[in-house]
């Protein structure tokens, strides 16, 4: 019986690059071929990783040295006008980075030719702060036209927002490009939701290259967070009493929440602070609230109360007891979040003149 000939050439597609491996036409060469392919894939993977765009702390040192001063001043005005603006900018940054990386895609408006991410389920009626970014961009375009990307503006503004409400400082590597695309579908699937289970949330963070520690630390941003009734209704009419016990203070707080968010008949967009103790101060009281079983969102309380939260529970206890440890880890996790990049944007991206629209 004759053996069908094996093609001497095998072509692989990986990360839009083509590798052509030449093989001897022999069945006995399979192990060697596999070894060769694995080695080739390893080398290519290493090369791709090594050639990833590198962000730099001094990226704008010569082209726009007043960048940090301008962003800080605009953020100071915004937070002074309303401390809640700090949370709005921080949330924008998070939602941006979880879809295509930190590329400013969340800022794009819908047009005839582009469907943005603003109307995706996790974003619609939940994201604000776009006018603050517009204002910063306008100032920077006057000072350094065509230089600073909207993605870098948002990343830096998020850092300054945290500092202005008492949170930690961290250095922000810069050099991102603005994407010329958005991804409505990924916005619907990649961003964690208020009623999502802990295993699913952890998997979404791992997909972005973040860790379980990052899940707990970054969730600490909810210490200045604001939630809409539609996102905490199931919690306060569900297992809130079970996790918080029958403490009089907890019962009083629950009654207040129910007055803000009725079980039926509207009120979906009514809002309340996720940290009712110090709502406008970036501190570790969010974790202390979780210890008492009073987390406003199901997704938050699960970090402490879920059967799957063996590791997350210990981290919640750690940050509740040690604000310095929380600040340090939050800073480190924010750098990791900001370093989720869209490699395509460094090839096809741009520096938008207006953050809401791609350049024409």
C-alpha positions as CSV (number, residue, x, y, z in Angstrom):
1,X,0.0,0.0,0.0
2,X,1.4,3.4,-1.0
3,X,1.7,6.2,1.5
4,X,0.2,9.5,0.4
5,X,3.0,12.1,-0.1
6,X,3.4,14.7,2.6
7,X,3.7,18.3,1.5
8,X,7.3,19.5,2.0
9,X,6.1,22.9,3.2
10,X,3.9,23.8,6.2
11,X,2.7,27.3,6.6
12,X,1.5,28.7,9.9
13,X,-0.4,31.9,10.6
14,X,0.5,33.5,13.9
15,X,-0.2,37.1,15.0
16,X,-0.7,38.1,11.3
17,X,2.8,36.9,10.4
18,X,3.6,33.9,8.3
19,X,6.1,31.3,9.2
20,X,7.2,28.8,6.5
21,X,8.8,25.7,7.8
22,X,10.4,23.3,5.3
23,X,10.0,19.6,6.1
24,X,11.6,16.5,4.5
25,X,8.8,14.4,2.9
26,X,9.1,11.5,5.4
27,X,6.7,10.2,8.0
28,X,9.7,9.4,10.3
29,X,10.5,13.1,10.4
30,X,7.4,14.1,12.3
31,X,9.0,14.3,15.8
32,X,11.9,16.5,14.4
33,X,9.4,18.7,12.5
34,X,7.3,19.2,15.7
35,X,10.4,20.1,17.6
36,X,11.4,22.6,14.9
37,X,7.9,24.1,14.8
38,X,7.9,24.5,18.6
39,X,11.3,26.1,18.5
40,X,10.2,28.4,15.8
41,X,7.1,29.4,17.6
42,X,9.1,30.0,20.8
43,X,11.6,32.2,19.0
44,X,8.9,34.1,17.2
45,X,6.9,34.6,20.4
46,X,10.0,35.9,22.1
47,X,10.8,38.3,19.2
48,X,7.2,39.6,19.2
49,X,7.3,40.1,22.9
50,X,10.7,41.8,22.8
51,X,9.5,44.1,20.0
52,X,6.3,45.2,21.7
53,X,6.0,49.0,21.9
54,X,7.7,50.4,25.0
55,X,6.1,53.1,27.0
56,X,8.4,55.7,28.6
57,X,8.1,58.0,31.6
58,X,9.8,60.9,29.6
59,X,8.0,60.3,26.3
60,X,6.9,63.9,26.1
61,X,9.8,65.5,27.8
62,X,10.9,67.4,24.8
63,X,7.7,67.6,22.7
64,X,5.3,68.7,25.4
65,X,7.0,69.4,28.7
66,X,3.9,71.1,30.3
67,X,1.8,68.0,29.8
68,X,1.6,67.0,33.5
69,X,1.0,70.5,34.7
70,X,-1.9,71.1,32.3
71,X,-3.6,67.8,33.1
72,X,-3.2,68.3,36.8
73,X,-4.6,71.8,36.7
74,X,-7.7,70.7,34.7
75,X,-8.3,67.8,37.0
76,X,-8.0,70.0,40.0
77,X,-10.7,72.2,38.6
78,X,-13.0,69.3,37.8
79,X,-12.6,67.6,41.2
80,X,-13.0,70.9,43.1
81,X,-16.3,71.5,41.2
82,X,-17.5,67.9,42.0
83,X,-15.4,65.3,43.9
84,X,-17.4,62.6,42.1
85,X,-15.6,63.6,38.9
86,X,-12.5,61.7,40.2
87,X,-14.5,58.4,40.1
88,X,-15.9,59.2,36.7
89,X,-12.4,59.5,35.1
90,X,-11.0,56.5,36.9
91,X,-13.9,54.4,35.6
92,X,-13.4,55.7,32.1
93,X,-9.8,54.6,32.2
94,X,-10.7,51.1,33.4
95,X,-13.4,50.6,30.8
96,X,-11.0,51.8,28.1
97,X,-8.2,49.4,29.0
98,X,-10.4,46.3,29.2
99,X,-11.4,46.7,25.5
100,X,-8.5,46.7,23.0
101,X,-6.1,47.9,25.6
102,X,-5.6,51.5,26.8
103,X,-6.1,53.1,23.4
104,X,-8.8,55.8,23.9
105,X,-11.4,53.7,22.1
106,X,-13.9,54.4,24.9
107,X,-13.8,58.1,24.0
108,X,-15.0,57.6,20.4
109,X,-18.6,58.7,19.5
110,X,-20.7,56.7,17.1
111,X,-20.6,57.9,13.5
112,X,-21.9,56.6,10.2
113,X,-18.8,54.5,9.7
114,X,-17.9,53.6,13.3
115,X,-19.8,52.0,16.1
116,X,-18.3,53.2,19.4
117,X,-18.3,51.5,22.8
118,X,-20.4,54.1,24.8
119,X,-23.7,52.4,24.2
120,X,-22.5,48.9,25.1
121,X,-24.4,47.4,28.0
122,X,-21.8,48.0,30.7
123,X,-21.2,51.6,29.5
124,X,-24.6,53.1,28.6
125,X,-25.8,55.5,31.3
126,X,-22.8,54.5,33.4
127,X,-19.9,56.5,31.9
128,X,-19.5,60.2,32.2
129,X,-16.5,62.6,32.4
130,X,-16.0,62.8,28.6
131,X,-16.2,66.6,28.7
132,X,-13.4,66.7,31.2
133,X,-11.1,64.8,28.8
134,X,-12.3,67.1,26.0
135,X,-11.3,70.2,28.0
136,X,-7.8,68.7,28.7
137,X,-7.4,67.8,25.1
138,X,-8.3,71.4,24.0
139,X,-5.7,72.9,26.3
140,X,-3.0,70.5,25.2
141,X,-3.8,71.1,21.5
142,X,-3.3,74.8,22.1
143,X,0.0,74.1,23.9
144,X,1.4,71.1,21.9
145,X,-0.8,70.6,18.8
146,X,-0.9,67.0,17.5
147,X,1.5,65.6,20.1
148,X,-0.4,64.1,23.1
149,X,-2.7,61.1,22.5
150,X,-6.1,60.9,24.1
151,X,-5.1,57.5,25.5
152,X,-2.2,59.1,27.4
153,X,-4.4,62.0,28.6
154,X,-7.0,59.6,30.1
155,X,-4.3,57.4,31.7
156,X,-2.6,60.4,33.4
157,X,-5.9,62.1,34.3
158,X,-7.0,58.9,36.2
159,X,-3.8,59.0,38.2
160,X,-4.3,62.7,39.1
161,X,-8.0,62.0,39.9
162,X,-6.9,59.5,42.6
163,X,-4.3,61.8,44.1
164,X,-6.8,64.7,44.3
165,X,-9.1,62.7,46.6
166,X,-6.4,61.4,48.9
167,X,-5.1,58.4,47.0
168,X,-1.6,57.3,46.2
169,X,0.8,58.6,43.5
170,X,2.3,56.4,40.8
171,X,4.4,57.2,37.7
172,X,2.6,56.9,34.4
173,X,4.6,55.5,31.4
174,X,3.5,57.3,28.2
175,X,3.6,56.9,24.5
176,X,0.2,55.3,23.7
177,X,-1.4,55.9,20.3
178,X,-5.1,56.5,19.8
179,X,-6.9,53.7,18.0
180,X,-8.9,54.4,14.9
181,X,-11.4,51.7,15.8
182,X,-13.7,50.7,18.7
183,X,-15.1,47.4,19.6
184,X,-18.7,47.4,20.8
185,X,-18.8,43.6,21.0
186,X,-15.8,43.3,23.3
187,X,-17.2,46.1,25.5
188,X,-20.2,43.9,26.1
189,X,-18.1,40.8,26.9
190,X,-14.8,42.0,28.5
191,X,-15.9,44.4,31.1
192,X,-17.0,42.9,34.5
193,X,-20.5,43.6,35.6
194,X,-22.1,44.3,39.0
195,X,-23.9,40.9,39.3
196,X,-21.1,38.8,37.8
197,X,-19.8,35.9,39.8
198,X,-16.2,36.0,41.2
199,X,-14.8,33.2,39.0
200,X,-16.0,35.0,35.9
201,X,-14.6,38.3,37.0
202,X,-11.2,36.7,37.8
203,X,-11.1,35.1,34.4
204,X,-11.7,38.5,32.7
205,X,-8.8,40.0,34.7
206,X,-6.5,37.0,33.9
207,X,-7.4,37.5,30.2
208,X,-6.0,41.0,30.4
209,X,-2.8,39.7,32.0
210,X,-3.8,40.8,35.5
211,X,-3.8,38.7,38.6
212,X,-6.2,37.8,41.5
213,X,-4.3,40.4,43.6
214,X,-5.1,43.0,40.9
215,X,-8.8,42.1,41.0
216,X,-9.0,42.9,44.7
217,X,-6.7,45.9,44.6
218,X,-8.3,47.6,41.6
219,X,-11.8,47.0,43.0
220,X,-10.6,49.2,45.9
221,X,-11.3,52.1,43.5
222,X,-14.9,51.6,44.5
223,X,-14.0,53.5,47.7
224,X,-14.9,56.6,45.6
225,X,-17.3,54.8,43.3
226,X,-20.9,55.6,42.6
227,X,-23.4,53.0,41.6
228,X,-26.8,53.1,39.8
229,X,-29.8,51.5,41.3
230,X,-30.0,49.0,38.4
231,X,-26.6,47.7,39.4
232,X,-27.3,47.1,43.1
233,X,-31.1,46.4,43.2
234,X,-30.6,42.6,43.1
235,X,-28.1,42.9,46.0
236,X,-30.2,44.9,48.4
237,X,-33.3,42.9,47.8
238,X,-31.3,39.7,47.7
239,X,-28.6,38.5,50.1
240,X,-27.6,41.8,51.7
241,X,-29.2,40.9,55.0
242,X,-27.6,37.4,54.9
243,X,-24.1,38.8,54.6
244,X,-24.5,41.8,56.9
245,X,-26.4,40.0,59.7
246,X,-28.8,41.9,61.9
247,X,-26.6,44.7,63.0
248,X,-28.8,47.8,63.6
249,X,-26.5,50.1,61.7
250,X,-26.5,47.7,58.7
251,X,-30.3,47.5,58.9
252,X,-30.6,51.3,58.9
253,X,-28.2,51.5,56.0
254,X,-30.2,48.9,54.1
255,X,-33.4,50.9,54.7
256,X,-31.7,54.0,53.3
257,X,-30.6,52.1,50.2
258,X,-34.1,50.7,49.6
259,X,-35.5,54.3,49.7
260,X,-33.1,55.2,47.0
261,X,-33.7,52.1,44.9
262,X,-37.3,50.7,44.9
263,X,-37.8,47.1,43.9
264,X,-40.0,48.0,41.0
265,X,-41.4,51.0,39.3
266,X,-38.4,52.8,38.1
267,X,-35.5,54.6,39.8
268,X,-32.9,52.7,37.7
269,X,-30.6,55.7,37.4
270,X,-30.8,56.7,41.1
271,X,-27.3,56.7,42.5
272,X,-25.5,56.2,45.8
273,X,-21.9,55.9,47.0
274,X,-20.3,52.5,47.1
275,X,-18.4,53.6,50.3
276,X,-21.0,55.2,52.5
277,X,-18.5,56.0,55.2
278,X,-16.0,58.2,53.3
279,X,-17.5,58.5,49.8
280,X,-15.2,61.3,48.6
281,X,-12.0,60.1,50.2
282,X,-9.7,57.5,48.6
283,X,-9.0,55.2,51.5
284,X,-9.4,51.5,52.6
285,X,-12.8,51.8,54.2
286,X,-14.3,50.0,51.2
287,X,-12.7,46.8,52.4
288,X,-13.9,47.4,55.9
289,X,-17.4,47.6,54.6
290,X,-16.9,44.2,52.9
291,X,-15.8,42.7,56.2
292,X,-19.2,43.8,57.6
293,X,-21.0,42.2,54.7
294,X,-22.3,45.5,53.4
295,X,-20.7,45.7,50.0
296,X,-23.1,47.5,47.7
297,X,-22.5,45.3,44.6
298,X,-22.7,41.6,44.4
299,X,-19.4,41.5,42.6
300,X,-17.7,43.4,45.4
301,X,-19.1,41.4,48.3
302,X,-18.2,38.1,46.6
303,X,-14.6,38.9,47.1
304,X,-15.1,38.3,50.8
305,X,-18.2,36.1,51.0
306,X,-18.0,33.8,48.0
307,X,-17.0,30.1,48.6
308,X,-14.6,30.7,45.6
309,X,-12.9,33.6,47.3
310,X,-10.3,31.8,49.4
311,X,-7.5,34.1,48.1
312,X,-9.6,37.2,47.6
313,X,-11.0,37.0,51.2
314,X,-7.5,37.1,52.6
315,X,-6.6,40.1,50.5
316,X,-9.7,42.0,51.5
317,X,-8.8,41.4,55.2
318,X,-5.2,42.5,54.5
319,X,-6.2,45.8,52.8
320,X,-8.9,46.5,55.4
321,X,-6.2,46.3,58.1
322,X,-3.3,47.9,56.3
323,X,-4.0,51.1,54.2
324,X,-0.3,51.4,53.3
325,X,-0.4,47.9,51.7
326,X,-3.5,48.8,49.8
327,X,-2.1,52.0,48.5
328,X,1.1,50.3,47.4
329,X,-0.7,47.4,45.6
330,X,-3.2,49.8,44.0
331,X,-0.4,51.9,42.6
332,X,1.3,48.8,41.2
333,X,-1.9,47.4,39.8
334,X,-2.8,50.7,38.1
335,X,0.6,50.7,36.3
336,X,-0.2,47.2,35.1
337,X,-3.7,48.2,34.0
338,X,-2.3,51.2,32.1
339,X,0.3,49.0,30.4
340,X,-2.3,46.9,28.7
341,X,-1.6,48.2,25.2
342,X,-3.2,47.7,21.8
343,X,-0.2,46.8,19.7
344,X,-2.3,47.5,16.5
345,X,-2.7,51.1,17.5
346,X,1.1,51.6,17.3
347,X,0.9,50.6,13.7
348,X,-2.4,52.0,12.5
349,X,-3.1,54.4,15.4
350,X,-2.8,58.2,15.6
351,X,-2.9,61.2,17.9
352,X,-6.5,62.4,17.5
353,X,-7.1,66.1,17.3
354,X,-10.5,65.5,18.9
355,X,-10.8,62.6,21.3
356,X,-14.4,61.8,20.2
357,X,-13.5,61.3,16.5
358,X,-10.7,59.7,14.4
359,X,-8.8,62.2,12.3
360,X,-10.0,62.7,8.7
